[in-house]
Amino acid sequence: MPKSKRTPKKTKAPPNRLKHYRVQKLLSRAELANKAGVSIAVIEKIENGKTNPRIATKRKLIAGLGMTVDQAELVFPHYED
C-alpha cells in the first residue's frame, strides 16, 4: 500500500500582544524595528503569529516598547527568561 503524501501541518506561534502594545505606544512597525534593532519583517511575522521569537528578540522588542522585563508577560504570555 503506497504511503500518502501529507504536507506537514503548520503550527501557529503562541499568541502575543505585540501589535496591541506597539499601537498603544503610537509606534509604526518601522519605528519599533529601529528602536529594538530588529527588522520590520520580524515584527510582521511575530504580529501575524507566523513565528515565535527567540528570547533575545523578545527582550529587544520589550526594550523597544519602553517596557521592563517584568512587563514582558503582558506582551508575550508564557514569557520565560
C-alpha distances in whole Angstrom, upper triangle without the diagonal:
4,7,9,12,15,19,21,23,26,29,32,35,37,40,43,47,48,48,50,53,53,54,56,58,58,56,54,51,53,56,53,51,55,56,53,52,49,47,47,44,43,45,43,40,41,43,40,38,35,36,38,41,42,45,47,46,47,50,51,50,52,55,55,55,58,57,57,54,55,54,51,49,51,49,46,45,44,46,46,48
4,6,9,12,16,18,20,24,26,30,33,35,38,41,44,45,46,48,50,50,51,54,55,55,53,51,48,50,52,50,48,52,53,50,49,46,44,44,40,40,42,40,37,38,40,37,35,33,34,35,38,39,42,44,43,44,48,48,48,50,53,52,53,56,54,55,52,53,52,49,47,48,46,43,43,42,43,44,46
4,6,9,12,14,17,20,23,26,29,32,34,37,41,41,42,44,47,47,48,50,52,52,50,48,44,46,49,47,45,48,50,47,46,42,41,41,37,37,39,37,33,35,37,34,31,29,30,32,35,36,39,41,40,41,44,45,44,46,49,49,49,52,51,51,48,50,49,45,44,45,43,40,39,38,40,40,42
4,6,10,12,14,18,20,24,27,29,32,35,38,39,39,42,44,44,45,47,49,49,47,45,42,44,47,45,43,46,48,45,44,40,39,38,35,34,36,34,31,32,34,31,29,27,28,30,33,34,37,39,38,39,42,43,42,44,47,47,47,50,49,49,47,48,47,43,42,43,40,38,37,36,38,39,41
4,7,9,12,15,18,22,24,27,30,33,36,36,37,39,41,41,42,45,46,46,44,42,39,40,43,41,39,43,44,41,41,37,35,35,31,31,33,31,28,30,31,28,26,24,25,27,30,31,35,37,35,36,40,40,39,41,44,44,44,47,46,47,44,46,44,41,40,40,38,35,35,35,36,37,39
4,6,9,12,15,18,21,24,26,29,32,33,33,36,38,38,39,42,43,43,41,39,36,38,41,39,37,40,42,39,38,35,33,33,29,28,30,28,25,26,28,25,23,21,22,24,27,29,32,34,33,33,37,37,36,38,41,41,41,44,43,43,41,42,41,37,36,37,35,32,32,31,33,34,36
4,6,9,12,15,18,21,24,26,29,30,30,33,35,35,36,38,40,40,38,35,32,34,37,35,33,37,38,35,35,31,29,29,25,25,27,25,21,23,25,21,20,17,19,21,24,26,29,31,29,30,34,34,33,35,38,37,37,41,40,40,38,40,38,35,34,34,32,29,29,29,30,31,34
4,6,9,12,15,18,21,24,27,27,28,30,32,32,34,36,37,38,36,34,31,33,35,33,31,35,36,33,32,29,27,27,24,23,25,23,19,21,22,20,17,15,16,18,21,22,26,28,26,27,30,31,30,32,35,35,35,38,37,37,35,36,35,31,30,31,29,26,26,25,27,28,30
4,6,10,13,15,18,21,24,25,25,28,30,30,31,33,35,35,34,32,29,31,34,31,30,33,34,31,31,28,27,26,23,22,23,21,18,19,20,17,15,13,14,16,20,21,24,27,25,25,29,30,28,30,33,33,33,36,35,35,33,34,33,29,28,28,26,23,23,23,25,26,29
4,7,10,13,15,18,21,21,22,24,26,26,28,30,31,32,30,28,25,27,30,27,26,30,31,28,28,24,23,22,19,18,19,17,14,15,16,14,11,9,11,13,16,18,21,24,22,22,26,26,25,27,30,29,29,32,31,32,30,31,29,26,25,26,23,20,21,21,22,23,26
4,7,9,12,15,18,19,20,22,24,24,26,28,29,30,28,27,24,27,29,26,25,29,29,26,27,23,22,22,19,17,18,17,13,13,15,12,9,8,9,10,14,16,19,22,20,20,23,24,23,24,28,27,27,30,29,29,27,28,26,23,22,22,20,17,17,17,19,20,23
4,6,8,11,14,15,16,18,20,21,22,24,26,27,25,24,21,24,26,23,22,26,26,23,24,21,20,19,17,15,15,14,11,10,11,9,6,6,7,8,12,15,17,20,18,17,21,22,20,21,25,24,24,27,25,26,24,25,23,20,19,19,17,14,15,15,16,19,21
4,6,9,12,13,14,16,18,18,20,22,23,25,23,22,19,22,23,20,20,23,23,20,21,18,18,18,15,13,13,13,10,8,10,9,5,6,5,5,9,12,14,16,14,13,17,18,16,18,21,21,21,24,22,23,21,22,20,17,15,16,14,11,12,12,13,15,18
4,6,10,12,14,15,16,18,20,21,22,24,22,22,20,23,24,20,21,24,24,21,22,20,20,19,18,15,14,14,12,9,10,10,7,9,8,7,10,12,13,16,15,13,16,18,16,17,20,20,20,22,20,21,19,19,17,14,12,13,11,8,8,9,10,13,16
4,7,9,11,12,13,15,16,18,19,21,20,20,18,21,22,19,20,23,22,20,22,19,20,19,17,15,13,13,12,9,9,9,7,10,10,9,11,14,15,18,16,13,17,18,15,16,19,19,18,21,19,20,18,18,16,13,12,11,9,7,7,10,11,14,17
4,6,8,9,10,12,14,14,16,18,17,17,15,19,19,16,17,20,19,17,19,17,18,17,16,14,11,12,11,8,7,9,8,11,11,9,10,13,13,16,13,11,14,15,12,12,16,16,14,17,15,16,15,16,13,10,9,8,6,5,6,9,10,13,16
4,6,5,6,9,10,11,12,14,14,15,14,17,17,14,16,19,18,16,19,17,18,16,17,15,12,12,13,9,8,10,10,14,13,12,13,16,15,17,15,12,14,15,12,11,15,14,12,15,13,15,15,15,12,10,10,7,5,6,8,12,12,16,18
4,5,5,6,9,10,11,12,11,12,10,14,13,10,12,15,14,13,15,14,14,13,14,12,8,10,11,8,6,10,10,13,12,12,11,14,14,15,12,10,12,12,8,9,12,11,9,12,12,14,14,15,12,10,11,9,5,7,10,14,13,16,17
4,6,5,6,8,10,10,9,10,9,12,13,10,12,15,15,14,17,15,15,12,13,12,9,9,11,9,6,9,11,13,14,14,14,17,18,18,15,13,15,15,11,12,15,13,11,14,14,17,17,19,15,14,14,12,9,11,14,17,16,20,21
4,6,5,6,9,10,10,11,12,15,15,13,15,18,17,16,19,18,18,16,17,16,12,13,15,12,9,12,13,16,17,17,17,19,19,20,17,15,17,17,13,13,15,14,11,14,13,16,17,18,14,13,13,10,8,11,13,17,17,20,22
4,5,5,6,9,9,11,11,14,13,11,14,16,14,14,17,17,18,16,17,16,12,14,16,13,11,14,15,18,18,17,16,19,18,18,16,13,14,14,10,10,12,11,7,10,10,13,14,15,11,11,12,9,7,11,13,17,15,19,20
4,5,5,6,5,7,8,11,9,7,11,13,12,12,15,14,15,13,15,14,10,12,14,12,10,13,15,18,17,17,16,18,18,18,15,13,14,13,10,10,12,9,7,10,11,14,16,17,14,13,15,12,10,13,16,19,17,21,21
4,5,5,6,7,9,12,11,10,13,15,14,15,18,17,17,15,17,16,13,13,16,14,11,14,17,19,20,20,19,22,22,22,19,17,18,17,13,14,15,13,10,13,14,17,19,20,16,16,17,14,12,15,18,21,20,24,25
4,5,8,10,12,15,13,12,16,17,16,16,20,19,20,18,20,19,15,16,19,17,14,17,19,22,22,22,21,23,22,23,20,18,18,18,14,13,15,13,10,12,12,16,18,18,15,15,16,13,12,15,18,21,20,23,24
4,6,9,11,13,11,10,13,14,12,14,17,17,18,17,19,19,15,17,19,17,15,19,20,23,22,22,20,23,22,21,19,17,17,16,12,12,12,10,7,9,10,14,17,18,14,15,17,14,13,16,19,22,20,23,24
4,7,10,12,9,10,13,14,13,15,18,18,18,16,19,19,15,16,19,18,15,19,21,23,23,23,22,24,24,23,20,19,19,18,14,15,15,12,10,12,14,18,20,21,18,18,20,17,15,19,22,25,23,26,27
4,7,8,6,6,10,10,10,12,14,14,14,12,15,15,12,13,17,16,14,17,19,21,21,21,19,22,22,21,17,17,17,15,12,13,13,10,8,11,13,17,19,21,18,17,20,17,15,18,21,24,22,25,25
4,5,5,6,8,10,11,12,14,13,12,10,13,13,10,11,15,14,12,15,18,19,19,20,19,21,22,21,17,17,18,16,13,15,15,12,11,14,16,20,21,23,20,19,21,19,16,19,22,25,23,26,26
4,5,5,6,9,10,10,12,10,9,6,9,10,7,8,11,11,10,12,15,16,16,17,16,18,19,18,15,15,16,14,11,14,14,11,11,15,16,19,20,23,20,18,20,19,15,17,20,23,21,24,24
4,6,5,6,9,10,10,9,8,6,9,11,9,10,13,14,13,16,18,18,18,19,17,20,21,19,15,16,17,14,12,15,15,11,12,15,18,21,22,25,22,21,23,22,18,20,23,26,24,26,26
4,5,5,6,9,10,10,10,9,13,13,11,13,16,16,15,18,20,21,20,21,18,20,20,19,16,16,16,13,11,13,13,9,10,12,15,18,20,23,20,19,22,20,17,19,23,26,23,25,25
4,5,5,6,8,8,9,8,11,11,8,11,14,13,12,16,17,18,17,17,15,17,17,15,12,12,13,10,7,10,10,6,7,10,12,15,17,19,17,15,18,17,14,16,20,22,19,22,21
4,6,5,6,5,5,5,9,8,7,10,12,12,13,15,17,17,16,16,14,15,16,14,11,12,13,9,8,11,11,8,10,13,15,17,18,21,19,17,20,19,16,17,21,22,20,22,21
4,6,5,7,8,8,12,12,11,14,16,16,16,19,21,21,19,20,17,18,18,16,13,14,14,10,10,13,11,8,11,13,16,18,19,22,21,19,22,21,18,20,24,25,23,24,23
4,6,8,10,11,14,13,12,15,17,16,17,20,21,22,20,20,17,17,17,14,12,13,12,8,8,10,8,5,8,9,12,14,16,19,17,16,20,19,16,18,22,24,21,22,21
4,6,9,10,13,11,10,14,15,14,15,18,19,19,17,16,13,14,13,11,8,9,9,5,5,8,7,4,8,10,12,13,14,17,16,14,17,17,14,15,19,21,17,19,18
4,7,10,12,10,11,14,15,15,16,19,20,20,17,17,14,14,14,11,9,11,11,7,8,11,10,8,12,13,15,17,17,20,19,17,20,21,18,18,22,23,20,21,19
4,7,8,7,8,11,12,12,13,16,17,16,14,14,11,12,13,11,8,10,11,8,8,12,12,10,12,15,16,18,18,21,20,17,20,20,17,17,20,21,19,20,19
4,5,5,7,9,10,11,13,15,16,15,13,15,12,14,16,14,10,13,14,11,11,15,15,12,15,18,19,21,21,24,22,20,22,22,18,18,22,23,21,22,22
4,5,5,6,9,10,11,12,14,14,13,15,13,16,17,16,12,14,16,13,11,15,16,13,14,18,19,22,22,25,22,20,22,21,17,18,22,23,21,23,24
4,5,5,6,9,10,11,12,11,11,13,12,15,17,16,13,15,17,15,13,17,18,16,17,20,21,23,23,26,24,21,22,22,18,18,21,23,21,23,24
4,5,5,6,9,10,11,9,8,10,8,11,13,13,9,11,14,12,10,14,16,14,15,18,19,21,20,23,21,18,19,19,15,15,18,19,18,19,20
4,5,5,6,8,10,10,9,11,9,12,14,14,10,10,13,11,9,12,14,12,12,16,16,19,18,21,18,16,17,17,13,13,17,18,17,19,20
4,5,5,6,9,8,9,12,11,15,17,17,13,14,17,15,12,15,17,15,15,19,20,22,22,24,21,18,20,19,15,15,18,20,19,22,23
4,6,5,6,5,6,9,9,13,15,16,12,13,16,15,13,16,19,17,17,21,21,23,22,24,21,18,19,19,15,14,17,18,18,20,21
4,5,5,6,5,6,7,11,13,14,10,10,14,13,11,13,16,15,15,18,18,19,18,20,18,15,15,15,11,10,13,15,14,17,18
4,6,8,9,10,10,14,16,17,13,12,15,15,12,14,17,15,14,18,17,20,19,21,18,15,15,14,11,11,13,16,16,19,20
4,6,8,10,12,16,18,19,16,15,19,18,15,17,20,19,18,22,21,23,22,24,21,18,18,17,14,13,15,18,18,21,23
4,6,7,10,13,16,18,15,14,18,18,15,17,20,19,19,22,21,23,21,23,20,17,17,16,13,12,13,15,15,18,20
4,7,10,13,16,17,15,15,18,18,16,19,22,20,20,24,23,25,23,25,23,19,19,19,16,14,16,17,17,19,21
4,6,9,12,14,11,12,15,16,14,17,19,19,19,22,21,22,20,23,21,17,17,18,15,12,14,15,15,16,18
4,7,9,12,10,9,13,14,13,14,18,18,18,21,19,20,17,19,18,14,14,15,13,10,11,11,11,13,14
4,6,8,6,6,10,10,10,12,14,15,16,18,17,17,15,18,17,13,14,15,12,10,12,12,11,12,13
4,5,5,6,9,10,11,12,14,15,17,19,17,17,14,17,17,13,14,16,14,11,14,13,10,10,10
4,5,5,6,9,10,10,12,14,15,17,15,14,11,14,14,11,12,15,13,10,12,11,8,8,7
4,5,5,6,9,10,11,12,14,16,15,14,12,15,15,12,14,17,14,13,15,15,11,11,9
4,5,5,6,9,10,10,12,14,14,14,12,16,15,12,14,16,13,11,15,15,12,12,12
4,5,5,6,9,10,11,12,11,11,9,12,11,8,10,12,9,8,11,12,9,10,10
4,5,5,6,8,10,11,10,9,7,11,11,8,11,13,11,10,13,14,10,10,9
4,5,5,6,9,10,10,11,10,14,13,11,14,15,12,12,16,17,13,14,13
4,5,5,6,9,9,10,10,13,12,9,12,12,9,10,14,15,13,14,14
4,5,5,6,5,7,7,10,8,6,10,10,8,9,13,14,11,13,12
4,5,5,6,7,8,11,10,9,13,13,12,13,16,18,14,16,14
4,5,8,10,11,14,13,12,15,14,12,14,18,19,16,18,17
4,5,9,11,13,10,10,13,12,10,13,16,18,16,18,17
4,7,10,12,10,11,14,13,12,15,18,20,17,19,18
4,7,8,6,7,11,10,10,12,15,16,14,16,15
4,5,5,7,10,10,11,12,14,15,12,14,12
4,5,5,8,10,10,11,12,13,9,10,9
4,6,7,9,11,11,12,12,10,11,10
4,5,6,7,9,10,12,10,12,12
4,5,5,6,8,9,7,9,9
4,5,5,5,6,5,8,10
4,6,6,9,9,12,14
4,6,9,8,12,14
4,6,5,9,11
4,5,9,12
4,6,10
4,7
4
